[in-house]
Amino acid sequence: MAALALALPVVLTLVLALALTGVPAPAARAFAYEAPLANPKLEARADAIFASLRCLVCQNESIAESDADLAADLRRIVRERVAKGDTDDQVRQYLVARYGEWILLKPRFEPRTLLLWLGPLFLLVAAGGGIAVYFRHLAPAGASATAPLSAEEERRLRALLDDESAG
């Protein structure tokens, strides 16, 4: 028991030292080795496709950036399809058919995605219109010009001013 009590501070010190030096634990490594395509031009095409596809696990990362197992599988599929001679659009269409439009980081501009693409513009126009209506009702036309005083109002104003100057 005494040996365990002496060894515990040493073990804790080693663990802390490893943590502070940044040595990754075996499970914390980023990508497992993925064999690139033999043809550099095809690998460059595959890399461009990787950057345009969403990791379905990480959601706002491309499969090029993600270290998720699914992203690695998708990179492998893309490389296989490119090696078979598919065009970039055919590879994307293949993956969209299996995973849906969500896999594309940049959705296509088509009728069913019109709201997605034009929604921000509509919101901006609506907000501008709302602001214009607000300010138009805030100060109605002609409100800055004051109506002339009636004879009774002028008499009361003179009386007040005379009382003030006399007092």
Phi and psi in radians as a Rosetta constraint file:
Dihedral C 1 N 2 CA 2 C 2 CIRCULARHARMONIC -1.157 0.35
Dihedral N 2 CA 2 C 2 N 3 CIRCULARHARMONIC -0.622 0.35
Dihedral C 2 N 3 CA 3 C 3 CIRCULARHARMONIC -1.156 0.35
Dihedral N 3 CA 3 C 3 N 4 CIRCULARHARMONIC -0.663 0.35
Dihedral C 3 N 4 CA 4 C 4 CIRCULARHARMONIC -1.139 0.35
Dihedral N 4 CA 4 C 4 N 5 CIRCULARHARMONIC -0.700 0.35
Dihedral C 4 N 5 CA 5 C 5 CIRCULARHARMONIC -1.134 0.35
Dihedral N 5 CA 5 C 5 N 6 CIRCULARHARMONIC -0.593 0.35
Dihedral C 5 N 6 CA 6 C 6 CIRCULARHARMONIC -1.352 0.35
Dihedral N 6 CA 6 C 6 N 7 CIRCULARHARMONIC -0.571 0.35
Dihedral C 6 N 7 CA 7 C 7 CIRCULARHARMONIC -1.367 0.35
Dihedral N 7 CA 7 C 7 N 8 CIRCULARHARMONIC -0.490 0.35
Dihedral C 7 N 8 CA 8 C 8 CIRCULARHARMONIC -1.030 0.35
Dihedral N 8 CA 8 C 8 N 9 CIRCULARHARMONIC -0.846 0.35
Dihedral C 8 N 9 CA 9 C 9 CIRCULARHARMONIC -1.087 0.35
Dihedral N 9 CA 9 C 9 N 10 CIRCULARHARMONIC -0.594 0.35
Dihedral C 9 N 10 CA 10 C 10 CIRCULARHARMONIC -1.176 0.35
Dihedral N 10 CA 10 C 10 N 11 CIRCULARHARMONIC -0.779 0.35
Dihedral C 10 N 11 CA 11 C 11 CIRCULARHARMONIC -1.113 0.35
Dihedral N 11 CA 11 C 11 N 12 CIRCULARHARMONIC -0.781 0.35
Dihedral C 11 N 12 CA 12 C 12 CIRCULARHARMONIC -1.096 0.35
Dihedral N 12 CA 12 C 12 N 13 CIRCULARHARMONIC -0.665 0.35
Dihedral C 12 N 13 CA 13 C 13 CIRCULARHARMONIC -1.131 0.35
Dihedral N 13 CA 13 C 13 N 14 CIRCULARHARMONIC -0.730 0.35
Dihedral C 13 N 14 CA 14 C 14 CIRCULARHARMONIC -1.126 0.35
Dihedral N 14 CA 14 C 14 N 15 CIRCULARHARMONIC -0.748 0.35
Dihedral C 14 N 15 CA 15 C 15 CIRCULARHARMONIC -1.100 0.35
Dihedral N 15 CA 15 C 15 N 16 CIRCULARHARMONIC -0.758 0.35
Dihedral C 15 N 16 CA 16 C 16 CIRCULARHARMONIC -1.120 0.35
Dihedral N 16 CA 16 C 16 N 17 CIRCULARHARMONIC -0.733 0.35
Dihedral C 16 N 17 CA 17 C 17 CIRCULARHARMONIC -1.098 0.35
Dihedral N 17 CA 17 C 17 N 18 CIRCULARHARMONIC -0.742 0.35
Dihedral C 17 N 18 CA 18 C 18 CIRCULARHARMONIC -1.130 0.35
Dihedral N 18 CA 18 C 18 N 19 CIRCULARHARMONIC -0.689 0.35
Dihedral C 18 N 19 CA 19 C 19 CIRCULARHARMONIC -1.148 0.35
Dihedral N 19 CA 19 C 19 N 20 CIRCULARHARMONIC -0.685 0.35
Dihedral C 19 N 20 CA 20 C 20 CIRCULARHARMONIC -1.319 0.35
Dihedral N 20 CA 20 C 20 N 21 CIRCULARHARMONIC -0.445 0.35
Dihedral C 20 N 21 CA 21 C 21 CIRCULARHARMONIC -1.427 0.35
Dihedral N 21 CA 21 C 21 N 22 CIRCULARHARMONIC -0.203 0.35
Dihedral C 21 N 22 CA 22 C 22 CIRCULARHARMONIC 1.445 0.35
Dihedral N 22 CA 22 C 22 N 23 CIRCULARHARMONIC 0.269 0.35
Dihedral C 22 N 23 CA 23 C 23 CIRCULARHARMONIC -1.255 0.35
Dihedral N 23 CA 23 C 23 N 24 CIRCULARHARMONIC 2.061 0.35
Dihedral C 23 N 24 CA 24 C 24 CIRCULARHARMONIC -1.271 0.35
Dihedral N 24 CA 24 C 24 N 25 CIRCULARHARMONIC 2.564 0.35
Dihedral C 24 N 25 CA 25 C 25 CIRCULARHARMONIC -1.236 0.35
Dihedral N 25 CA 25 C 25 N 26 CIRCULARHARMONIC 2.739 0.35
Dihedral C 25 N 26 CA 26 C 26 CIRCULARHARMONIC -0.966 0.35
Dihedral N 26 CA 26 C 26 N 27 CIRCULARHARMONIC -0.583 0.35
Dihedral C 26 N 27 CA 27 C 27 CIRCULARHARMONIC -1.408 0.35
Dihedral N 27 CA 27 C 27 N 28 CIRCULARHARMONIC -0.167 0.35
Dihedral C 27 N 28 CA 28 C 28 CIRCULARHARMONIC -1.683 0.35
Dihedral N 28 CA 28 C 28 N 29 CIRCULARHARMONIC 0.191 0.35
Dihedral C 28 N 29 CA 29 C 29 CIRCULARHARMONIC -1.245 0.35
Dihedral N 29 CA 29 C 29 N 30 CIRCULARHARMONIC 2.654 0.35
Dihedral C 29 N 30 CA 30 C 30 CIRCULARHARMONIC -1.292 0.35
Dihedral N 30 CA 30 C 30 N 31 CIRCULARHARMONIC -1.566 0.35
Dihedral C 30 N 31 CA 31 C 31 CIRCULARHARMONIC -1.726 0.35
Dihedral N 31 CA 31 C 31 N 32 CIRCULARHARMONIC 2.438 0.35
Dihedral C 31 N 32 CA 32 C 32 CIRCULARHARMONIC -1.265 0.35
Dihedral N 32 CA 32 C 32 N 33 CIRCULARHARMONIC 2.785 0.35
Dihedral C 32 N 33 CA 33 C 33 CIRCULARHARMONIC -1.123 0.35
Dihedral N 33 CA 33 C 33 N 34 CIRCULARHARMONIC 2.248 0.35
Dihedral C 33 N 34 CA 34 C 34 CIRCULARHARMONIC -2.079 0.35
Dihedral N 34 CA 34 C 34 N 35 CIRCULARHARMONIC 2.141 0.35
Dihedral C 34 N 35 CA 35 C 35 CIRCULARHARMONIC -1.230 0.35
Dihedral N 35 CA 35 C 35 N 36 CIRCULARHARMONIC 2.121 0.35
Dihedral C 35 N 36 CA 36 C 36 CIRCULARHARMONIC -1.279 0.35
Dihedral N 36 CA 36 C 36 N 37 CIRCULARHARMONIC 2.878 0.35
Dihedral C 36 N 37 CA 37 C 37 CIRCULARHARMONIC -1.198 0.35
Dihedral N 37 CA 37 C 37 N 38 CIRCULARHARMONIC 2.595 0.35
Dihedral C 37 N 38 CA 38 C 38 CIRCULARHARMONIC -1.148 0.35
Dihedral N 38 CA 38 C 38 N 39 CIRCULARHARMONIC -0.605 0.35
Dihedral C 38 N 39 CA 39 C 39 CIRCULARHARMONIC -1.513 0.35
Dihedral N 39 CA 39 C 39 N 40 CIRCULARHARMONIC 2.065 0.35
Dihedral C 39 N 40 CA 40 C 40 CIRCULARHARMONIC -1.063 0.35
Dihedral N 40 CA 40 C 40 N 41 CIRCULARHARMONIC -0.566 0.35
Dihedral C 40 N 41 CA 41 C 41 CIRCULARHARMONIC -1.178 0.35
Dihedral N 41 CA 41 C 41 N 42 CIRCULARHARMONIC -0.703 0.35
Dihedral C 41 N 42 CA 42 C 42 CIRCULARHARMONIC -1.178 0.35
Dihedral N 42 CA 42 C 42 N 43 CIRCULARHARMONIC -0.665 0.35
Dihedral C 42 N 43 CA 43 C 43 CIRCULARHARMONIC -1.136 0.35
Dihedral N 43 CA 43 C 43 N 44 CIRCULARHARMONIC -0.666 0.35
Dihedral C 43 N 44 CA 44 C 44 CIRCULARHARMONIC -1.116 0.35
Dihedral N 44 CA 44 C 44 N 45 CIRCULARHARMONIC -0.706 0.35
Dihedral C 44 N 45 CA 45 C 45 CIRCULARHARMONIC -1.090 0.35
Dihedral N 45 CA 45 C 45 N 46 CIRCULARHARMONIC -0.766 0.35
Dihedral C 45 N 46 CA 46 C 46 CIRCULARHARMONIC -1.084 0.35
Dihedral N 46 CA 46 C 46 N 47 CIRCULARHARMONIC -0.715 0.35
Dihedral C 46 N 47 CA 47 C 47 CIRCULARHARMONIC -1.070 0.35
Dihedral N 47 CA 47 C 47 N 48 CIRCULARHARMONIC -0.709 0.35
Dihedral C 47 N 48 CA 48 C 48 CIRCULARHARMONIC -1.127 0.35
Dihedral N 48 CA 48 C 48 N 49 CIRCULARHARMONIC -0.666 0.35
Dihedral C 48 N 49 CA 49 C 49 CIRCULARHARMONIC -1.195 0.35
Dihedral N 49 CA 49 C 49 N 50 CIRCULARHARMONIC -0.701 0.35
Dihedral C 49 N 50 CA 50 C 50 CIRCULARHARMONIC -0.953 0.35
Dihedral N 50 CA 50 C 50 N 51 CIRCULARHARMONIC -0.755 0.35
Dihedral C 50 N 51 CA 51 C 51 CIRCULARHARMONIC -1.190 0.35
Dihedral N 51 CA 51 C 51 N 52 CIRCULARHARMONIC -0.333 0.35
Dihedral C 51 N 52 CA 52 C 52 CIRCULARHARMONIC -1.699 0.35
Dihedral N 52 CA 52 C 52 N 53 CIRCULARHARMONIC -0.026 0.35
Dihedral C 52 N 53 CA 53 C 53 CIRCULARHARMONIC -1.935 0.35
Dihedral N 53 CA 53 C 53 N 54 CIRCULARHARMONIC 2.409 0.35
Dihedral C 53 N 54 CA 54 C 54 CIRCULARHARMONIC -1.460 0.35
Dihedral N 54 CA 54 C 54 N 55 CIRCULARHARMONIC 2.411 0.35
Dihedral C 54 N 55 CA 55 C 55 CIRCULARHARMONIC -1.305 0.35
Dihedral N 55 CA 55 C 55 N 56 CIRCULARHARMONIC 2.174 0.35
Dihedral C 55 N 56 CA 56 C 56 CIRCULARHARMONIC -1.286 0.35
Dihedral N 56 CA 56 C 56 N 57 CIRCULARHARMONIC -0.269 0.35
Dihedral C 56 N 57 CA 57 C 57 CIRCULARHARMONIC -1.549 0.35
Dihedral N 57 CA 57 C 57 N 58 CIRCULARHARMONIC -0.853 0.35
Dihedral C 57 N 58 CA 58 C 58 CIRCULARHARMONIC -1.450 0.35
Dihedral N 58 CA 58 C 58 N 59 CIRCULARHARMONIC -0.405 0.35
Dihedral C 58 N 59 CA 59 C 59 CIRCULARHARMONIC 1.239 0.35
Dihedral N 59 CA 59 C 59 N 60 CIRCULARHARMONIC -0.826 0.35
Dihedral C 59 N 60 CA 60 C 60 CIRCULARHARMONIC -1.966 0.35
Dihedral N 60 CA 60 C 60 N 61 CIRCULARHARMONIC 0.496 0.35
Dihedral C 60 N 61 CA 61 C 61 CIRCULARHARMONIC -2.142 0.35
Dihedral N 61 CA 61 C 61 N 62 CIRCULARHARMONIC 2.579 0.35
Dihedral C 61 N 62 CA 62 C 62 CIRCULARHARMONIC -1.373 0.35
Dihedral N 62 CA 62 C 62 N 63 CIRCULARHARMONIC 2.879 0.35
Dihedral C 62 N 63 CA 63 C 63 CIRCULARHARMONIC -1.226 0.35
Dihedral N 63 CA 63 C 63 N 64 CIRCULARHARMONIC -0.292 0.35
Dihedral C 63 N 64 CA 64 C 64 CIRCULARHARMONIC -1.225 0.35
Dihedral N 64 CA 64 C 64 N 65 CIRCULARHARMONIC -0.555 0.35
Dihedral C 64 N 65 CA 65 C 65 CIRCULARHARMONIC -1.621 0.35
Dihedral N 65 CA 65 C 65 N 66 CIRCULARHARMONIC -0.388 0.35
Dihedral C 65 N 66 CA 66 C 66 CIRCULARHARMONIC -1.459 0.35
Dihedral N 66 CA 66 C 66 N 67 CIRCULARHARMONIC 2.523 0.35
Dihedral C 66 N 67 CA 67 C 67 CIRCULARHARMONIC -1.880 0.35
Dihedral N 67 CA 67 C 67 N 68 CIRCULARHARMONIC 0.266 0.35
Dihedral C 67 N 68 CA 68 C 68 CIRCULARHARMONIC -1.205 0.35
Dihedral N 68 CA 68 C 68 N 69 CIRCULARHARMONIC 2.628 0.35
Dihedral C 68 N 69 CA 69 C 69 CIRCULARHARMONIC -1.053 0.35
Dihedral N 69 CA 69 C 69 N 70 CIRCULARHARMONIC -0.682 0.35
Dihedral C 69 N 70 CA 70 C 70 CIRCULARHARMONIC -1.111 0.35
Dihedral N 70 CA 70 C 70 N 71 CIRCULARHARMONIC -0.692 0.35
Dihedral C 70 N 71 CA 71 C 71 CIRCULARHARMONIC -1.090 0.35
Dihedral N 71 CA 71 C 71 N 72 CIRCULARHARMONIC -0.692 0.35
Dihedral C 71 N 72 CA 72 C 72 CIRCULARHARMONIC -1.113 0.35
Dihedral N 72 CA 72 C 72 N 73 CIRCULARHARMONIC -0.701 0.35
Dihedral C 72 N 73 CA 73 C 73 CIRCULARHARMONIC -1.112 0.35
Dihedral N 73 CA 73 C 73 N 74 CIRCULARHARMONIC -0.729 0.35
Dihedral C 73 N 74 CA 74 C 74 CIRCULARHARMONIC -1.147 0.35
Dihedral N 74 CA 74 C 74 N 75 CIRCULARHARMONIC -0.674 0.35
Dihedral C 74 N 75 CA 75 C 75 CIRCULARHARMONIC -1.088 0.35
Dihedral N 75 CA 75 C 75 N 76 CIRCULARHARMONIC -0.698 0.35
Dihedral C 75 N 76 CA 76 C 76 CIRCULARHARMONIC -1.111 0.35
Dihedral N 76 CA 76 C 76 N 77 CIRCULARHARMONIC -0.762 0.35
Dihedral C 76 N 77 CA 77 C 77 CIRCULARHARMONIC -1.086 0.35
Dihedral N 77 CA 77 C 77 N 78 CIRCULARHARMONIC -0.772 0.35
Dihedral C 77 N 78 CA 78 C 78 CIRCULARHARMONIC -1.061 0.35
Dihedral N 78 CA 78 C 78 N 79 CIRCULARHARMONIC -0.795 0.35
Dihedral C 78 N 79 CA 79 C 79 CIRCULARHARMONIC -1.066 0.35
Dihedral N 79 CA 79 C 79 N 80 CIRCULARHARMONIC -0.731 0.35
Dihedral C 79 N 80 CA 80 C 80 CIRCULARHARMONIC -1.079 0.35
Dihedral N 80 CA 80 C 80 N 81 CIRCULARHARMONIC -0.790 0.35
Dihedral C 80 N 81 CA 81 C 81 CIRCULARHARMONIC -1.169 0.35
Dihedral N 81 CA 81 C 81 N 82 CIRCULARHARMONIC -0.704 0.35
Dihedral C 81 N 82 CA 82 C 82 CIRCULARHARMONIC -1.140 0.35
Dihedral N 82 CA 82 C 82 N 83 CIRCULARHARMONIC -0.720 0.35
Dihedral C 82 N 83 CA 83 C 83 CIRCULARHARMONIC -1.127 0.35
Dihedral N 83 CA 83 C 83 N 84 CIRCULARHARMONIC -0.548 0.35
Dihedral C 83 N 84 CA 84 C 84 CIRCULARHARMONIC -1.299 0.35
Dihedral N 84 CA 84 C 84 N 85 CIRCULARHARMONIC -0.217 0.35
Dihedral C 84 N 85 CA 85 C 85 CIRCULARHARMONIC 1.831 0.35
Dihedral N 85 CA 85 C 85 N 86 CIRCULARHARMONIC 0.138 0.35
Dihedral C 85 N 86 CA 86 C 86 CIRCULARHARMONIC -1.154 0.35
Dihedral N 86 CA 86 C 86 N 87 CIRCULARHARMONIC 2.563 0.35
Dihedral C 86 N 87 CA 87 C 87 CIRCULARHARMONIC -1.319 0.35
Dihedral N 87 CA 87 C 87 N 88 CIRCULARHARMONIC 2.945 0.35
Dihedral C 87 N 88 CA 88 C 88 CIRCULARHARMONIC -1.028 0.35
Dihedral N 88 CA 88 C 88 N 89 CIRCULARHARMONIC -0.751 0.35
Dihedral C 88 N 89 CA 89 C 89 CIRCULARHARMONIC -1.158 0.35
Dihedral N 89 CA 89 C 89 N 90 CIRCULARHARMONIC -0.630 0.35
Dihedral C 89 N 90 CA 90 C 90 CIRCULARHARMONIC -1.150 0.35
Dihedral N 90 CA 90 C 90 N 91 CIRCULARHARMONIC -0.666 0.35
Dihedral C 90 N 91 CA 91 C 91 CIRCULARHARMONIC -1.131 0.35
Dihedral N 91 CA 91 C 91 N 92 CIRCULARHARMONIC -0.809 0.35
Dihedral C 91 N 92 CA 92 C 92 CIRCULARHARMONIC -1.095 0.35
Dihedral N 92 CA 92 C 92 N 93 CIRCULARHARMONIC -0.747 0.35
Dihedral C 92 N 93 CA 93 C 93 CIRCULARHARMONIC -1.104 0.35
Dihedral N 93 CA 93 C 93 N 94 CIRCULARHARMONIC -0.678 0.35
Dihedral C 93 N 94 CA 94 C 94 CIRCULARHARMONIC -1.017 0.35
Dihedral N 94 CA 94 C 94 N 95 CIRCULARHARMONIC -0.787 0.35
Dihedral C 94 N 95 CA 95 C 95 CIRCULARHARMONIC -1.295 0.35
Dihedral N 95 CA 95 C 95 N 96 CIRCULARHARMONIC -0.626 0.35
Dihedral C 95 N 96 CA 96 C 96 CIRCULARHARMONIC -1.116 0.35
Dihedral N 96 CA 96 C 96 N 97 CIRCULARHARMONIC -0.664 0.35
Dihedral C 96 N 97 CA 97 C 97 CIRCULARHARMONIC -1.093 0.35
Dihedral N 97 CA 97 C 97 N 98 CIRCULARHARMONIC -0.536 0.35
Dihedral C 97 N 98 CA 98 C 98 CIRCULARHARMONIC -1.611 0.35
Dihedral N 98 CA 98 C 98 N 99 CIRCULARHARMONIC -0.582 0.35
Dihedral C 98 N 99 CA 99 C 99 CIRCULARHARMONIC -2.061 0.35
Dihedral N 99 CA 99 C 99 N 100 CIRCULARHARMONIC -0.125 0.35
Dihedral C 99 N 100 CA 100 C 100 CIRCULARHARMONIC 1.533 0.35
Dihedral N 100 CA 100 C 100 N 101 CIRCULARHARMONIC 2.999 0.35
Dihedral C 100 N 101 CA 101 C 101 CIRCULARHARMONIC -1.050 0.35
Dihedral N 101 CA 101 C 101 N 102 CIRCULARHARMONIC -0.396 0.35
Dihedral C 101 N 102 CA 102 C 102 CIRCULARHARMONIC -1.014 0.35
Dihedral N 102 CA 102 C 102 N 103 CIRCULARHARMONIC -0.453 0.35
Dihedral C 102 N 103 CA 103 C 103 CIRCULARHARMONIC -1.225 0.35
Dihedral N 103 CA 103 C 103 N 104 CIRCULARHARMONIC -0.347 0.35
Dihedral C 103 N 104 CA 104 C 104 CIRCULARHARMONIC -1.451 0.35
Dihedral N 104 CA 104 C 104 N 105 CIRCULARHARMONIC 2.203 0.35
Dihedral C 104 N 105 CA 105 C 105 CIRCULARHARMONIC -1.174 0.35
Dihedral N 105 CA 105 C 105 N 106 CIRCULARHARMONIC -0.581 0.35
Dihedral C 105 N 106 CA 106 C 106 CIRCULARHARMONIC -2.025 0.35
Dihedral N 106 CA 106 C 106 N 107 CIRCULARHARMONIC 1.803 0.35
Dihedral C 106 N 107 CA 107 C 107 CIRCULARHARMONIC -1.089 0.35
Dihedral N 107 CA 107 C 107 N 108 CIRCULARHARMONIC 2.700 0.35
Dihedral C 107 N 108 CA 108 C 108 CIRCULARHARMONIC -1.261 0.35
Dihedral N 108 CA 108 C 108 N 109 CIRCULARHARMONIC 2.660 0.35
Dihedral C 108 N 109 CA 109 C 109 CIRCULARHARMONIC -1.594 0.35
Dihedral N 109 CA 109 C 109 N 110 CIRCULARHARMONIC 1.733 0.35
Dihedral C 109 N 110 CA 110 C 110 CIRCULARHARMONIC -2.546 0.35
Dihedral N 110 CA 110 C 110 N 111 CIRCULARHARMONIC 2.962 0.35
Dihedral C 110 N 111 CA 111 C 111 CIRCULARHARMONIC -0.922 0.35
Dihedral N 111 CA 111 C 111 N 112 CIRCULARHARMONIC -0.692 0.35
Dihedral C 111 N 112 CA 112 C 112 CIRCULARHARMONIC -1.355 0.35
Dihedral N 112 CA 112 C 112 N 113 CIRCULARHARMONIC -0.200 0.35
Dihedral C 112 N 113 CA 113 C 113 CIRCULARHARMONIC -1.911 0.35
Dihedral N 113 CA 113 C 113 N 114 CIRCULARHARMONIC 0.219 0.35
Dihedral C 113 N 114 CA 114 C 114 CIRCULARHARMONIC -1.037 0.35
Dihedral N 114 CA 114 C 114 N 115 CIRCULARHARMONIC -0.757 0.35
Dihedral C 114 N 115 CA 115 C 115 CIRCULARHARMONIC -1.096 0.35
Dihedral N 115 CA 115 C 115 N 116 CIRCULARHARMONIC -0.662 0.35
Dihedral C 115 N 116 CA 116 C 116 CIRCULARHARMONIC -1.081 0.35
Dihedral N 116 CA 116 C 116 N 117 CIRCULARHARMONIC -0.764 0.35
Dihedral C 116 N 117 CA 117 C 117 CIRCULARHARMONIC -1.380 0.35
Dihedral N 117 CA 117 C 117 N 118 CIRCULARHARMONIC -0.698 0.35
Dihedral C 117 N 118 CA 118 C 118 CIRCULARHARMONIC -1.709 0.35
Dihedral N 118 CA 118 C 118 N 119 CIRCULARHARMONIC -0.185 0.35
Dihedral C 118 N 119 CA 119 C 119 CIRCULARHARMONIC -0.954 0.35
Dihedral N 119 CA 119 C 119 N 120 CIRCULARHARMONIC -0.848 0.35
Dihedral C 119 N 120 CA 120 C 120 CIRCULARHARMONIC -1.040 0.35
Dihedral N 120 CA 120 C 120 N 121 CIRCULARHARMONIC -0.652 0.35
Dihedral C 120 N 121 CA 121 C 121 CIRCULARHARMONIC -1.137 0.35
Dihedral N 121 CA 121 C 121 N 122 CIRCULARHARMONIC -0.771 0.35
Dihedral C 121 N 122 CA 122 C 122 CIRCULARHARMONIC -1.065 0.35
Dihedral N 122 CA 122 C 122 N 123 CIRCULARHARMONIC -0.739 0.35
Dihedral C 122 N 123 CA 123 C 123 CIRCULARHARMONIC -1.111 0.35
Dihedral N 123 CA 123 C 123 N 124 CIRCULARHARMONIC -0.684 0.35
Dihedral C 123 N 124 CA 124 C 124 CIRCULARHARMONIC -1.139 0.35
Dihedral N 124 CA 124 C 124 N 125 CIRCULARHARMONIC -0.774 0.35
Dihedral C 124 N 125 CA 125 C 125 CIRCULARHARMONIC -1.128 0.35
Dihedral N 125 CA 125 C 125 N 126 CIRCULARHARMONIC -0.747 0.35
Dihedral C 125 N 126 CA 126 C 126 CIRCULARHARMONIC -1.120 0.35
Dihedral N 126 CA 126 C 126 N 127 CIRCULARHARMONIC -0.721 0.35
Dihedral C 126 N 127 CA 127 C 127 CIRCULARHARMONIC -1.135 0.35
Dihedral N 127 CA 127 C 127 N 128 CIRCULARHARMONIC -0.733 0.35
Dihedral C 127 N 128 CA 128 C 128 CIRCULARHARMONIC -1.092 0.35
Dihedral N 128 CA 128 C 128 N 129 CIRCULARHARMONIC -0.742 0.35
Dihedral C 128 N 129 CA 129 C 129 CIRCULARHARMONIC -1.109 0.35
Dihedral N 129 CA 129 C 129 N 130 CIRCULARHARMONIC -0.719 0.35
Dihedral C 129 N 130 CA 130 C 130 CIRCULARHARMONIC -1.107 0.35
Dihedral N 130 CA 130 C 130 N 131 CIRCULARHARMONIC -0.703 0.35
Dihedral C 130 N 131 CA 131 C 131 CIRCULARHARMONIC -1.149 0.35
Dihedral N 131 CA 131 C 131 N 132 CIRCULARHARMONIC -0.733 0.35
Dihedral C 131 N 132 CA 132 C 132 CIRCULARHARMONIC -1.093 0.35
Dihedral N 132 CA 132 C 132 N 133 CIRCULARHARMONIC -0.780 0.35
Dihedral C 132 N 133 CA 133 C 133 CIRCULARHARMONIC -1.101 0.35
Dihedral N 133 CA 133 C 133 N 134 CIRCULARHARMONIC -0.713 0.35
Dihedral C 133 N 134 CA 134 C 134 CIRCULARHARMONIC -1.047 0.35
Dihedral N 134 CA 134 C 134 N 135 CIRCULARHARMONIC -0.863 0.35
Dihedral C 134 N 135 CA 135 C 135 CIRCULARHARMONIC -1.241 0.35
Dihedral N 135 CA 135 C 135 N 136 CIRCULARHARMONIC -0.502 0.35
Dihedral C 135 N 136 CA 136 C 136 CIRCULARHARMONIC -1.186 0.35
Dihedral N 136 CA 136 C 136 N 137 CIRCULARHARMONIC -0.688 0.35
Dihedral C 136 N 137 CA 137 C 137 CIRCULARHARMONIC -1.394 0.35
Dihedral N 137 CA 137 C 137 N 138 CIRCULARHARMONIC -0.393 0.35
Dihedral C 137 N 138 CA 138 C 138 CIRCULARHARMONIC -1.143 0.35
Dihedral N 138 CA 138 C 138 N 139 CIRCULARHARMONIC -0.759 0.35
Dihedral C 138 N 139 CA 139 C 139 CIRCULARHARMONIC -2.234 0.35
Dihedral N 139 CA 139 C 139 N 140 CIRCULARHARMONIC 1.595 0.35
Dihedral C 139 N 140 CA 140 C 140 CIRCULARHARMONIC -1.075 0.35
Dihedral N 140 CA 140 C 140 N 141 CIRCULARHARMONIC 2.697 0.35
Dihedral C 140 N 141 CA 141 C 141 CIRCULARHARMONIC -1.024 0.35
Dihedral N 141 CA 141 C 141 N 142 CIRCULARHARMONIC 2.346 0.35
Dihedral C 141 N 142 CA 142 C 142 CIRCULARHARMONIC 1.448 0.35
Dihedral N 142 CA 142 C 142 N 143 CIRCULARHARMONIC -0.003 0.35
Dihedral C 142 N 143 CA 143 C 143 CIRCULARHARMONIC -1.279 0.35
Dihedral N 143 CA 143 C 143 N 144 CIRCULARHARMONIC -0.431 0.35
Dihedral C 143 N 144 CA 144 C 144 CIRCULARHARMONIC -1.282 0.35
Dihedral N 144 CA 144 C 144 N 145 CIRCULARHARMONIC -0.503 0.35
Dihedral C 144 N 145 CA 145 C 145 CIRCULARHARMONIC -1.439 0.35
Dihedral N 145 CA 145 C 145 N 146 CIRCULARHARMONIC 2.257 0.35
Dihedral C 145 N 146 CA 146 C 146 CIRCULARHARMONIC -1.572 0.35
Dihedral N 146 CA 146 C 146 N 147 CIRCULARHARMONIC 2.574 0.35
Dihedral C 146 N 147 CA 147 C 147 CIRCULARHARMONIC -1.292 0.35
Dihedral N 147 CA 147 C 147 N 148 CIRCULARHARMONIC 2.551 0.35
Dihedral C 147 N 148 CA 148 C 148 CIRCULARHARMONIC -1.147 0.35
Dihedral N 148 CA 148 C 148 N 149 CIRCULARHARMONIC 2.641 0.35
Dihedral C 148 N 149 CA 149 C 149 CIRCULARHARMONIC -1.316 0.35
Dihedral N 149 CA 149 C 149 N 150 CIRCULARHARMONIC 2.547 0.35
Dihedral C 149 N 150 CA 150 C 150 CIRCULARHARMONIC -1.334 0.35
Dihedral N 150 CA 150 C 150 N 151 CIRCULARHARMONIC 2.955 0.35
Dihedral C 150 N 151 CA 151 C 151 CIRCULARHARMONIC -1.072 0.35
Dihedral N 151 CA 151 C 151 N 152 CIRCULARHARMONIC -0.686 0.35
Dihedral C 151 N 152 CA 152 C 152 CIRCULARHARMONIC -1.143 0.35
Dihedral N 152 CA 152 C 152 N 153 CIRCULARHARMONIC -0.735 0.35
Dihedral C 152 N 153 CA 153 C 153 CIRCULARHARMONIC -1.151 0.35
Dihedral N 153 CA 153 C 153 N 154 CIRCULARHARMONIC -0.668 0.35
Dihedral C 153 N 154 CA 154 C 154 CIRCULARHARMONIC -1.149 0.35
Dihedral N 154 CA 154 C 154 N 155 CIRCULARHARMONIC -0.713 0.35
Dihedral C 154 N 155 CA 155 C 155 CIRCULARHARMONIC -1.087 0.35
Dihedral N 155 CA 155 C 155 N 156 CIRCULARHARMONIC -0.767 0.35
Dihedral C 155 N 156 CA 156 C 156 CIRCULARHARMONIC -1.171 0.35
Dihedral N 156 CA 156 C 156 N 157 CIRCULARHARMONIC -0.639 0.35
Dihedral C 156 N 157 CA 157 C 157 CIRCULARHARMONIC -1.146 0.35
Dihedral N 157 CA 157 C 157 N 158 CIRCULARHARMONIC -0.779 0.35
Dihedral C 157 N 158 CA 158 C 158 CIRCULARHARMONIC -1.074 0.35
Dihedral N 158 CA 158 C 158 N 159 CIRCULARHARMONIC -0.681 0.35
Dihedral C 158 N 159 CA 159 C 159 CIRCULARHARMONIC -1.147 0.35
Dihedral N 159 CA 159 C 159 N 160 CIRCULARHARMONIC -0.724 0.35
Dihedral C 159 N 160 CA 160 C 160 CIRCULARHARMONIC -1.147 0.35
Dihedral N 160 CA 160 C 160 N 161 CIRCULARHARMONIC -0.742 0.35
Dihedral C 160 N 161 CA 161 C 161 CIRCULARHARMONIC -1.185 0.35
Dihedral N 161 CA 161 C 161 N 162 CIRCULARHARMONIC -0.660 0.35
Dihedral C 161 N 162 CA 162 C 162 CIRCULARHARMONIC -1.145 0.35
Dihedral N 162 CA 162 C 162 N 163 CIRCULARHARMONIC -0.727 0.35
Dihedral C 162 N 163 CA 163 C 163 CIRCULARHARMONIC -1.102 0.35
Dihedral N 163 CA 163 C 163 N 164 CIRCULARHARMONIC -0.672 0.35
Dihedral C 163 N 164 CA 164 C 164 CIRCULARHARMONIC -1.209 0.35
Dihedral N 164 CA 164 C 164 N 165 CIRCULARHARMONIC -0.755 0.35
Dihedral C 164 N 165 CA 165 C 165 CIRCULARHARMONIC -1.266 0.35
Dihedral N 165 CA 165 C 165 N 166 CIRCULARHARMONIC -0.488 0.35
Dihedral C 165 N 166 CA 166 C 166 CIRCULARHARMONIC -1.396 0.35
Dihedral N 166 CA 166 C 166 N 167 CIRCULARHARMONIC -0.493 0.35
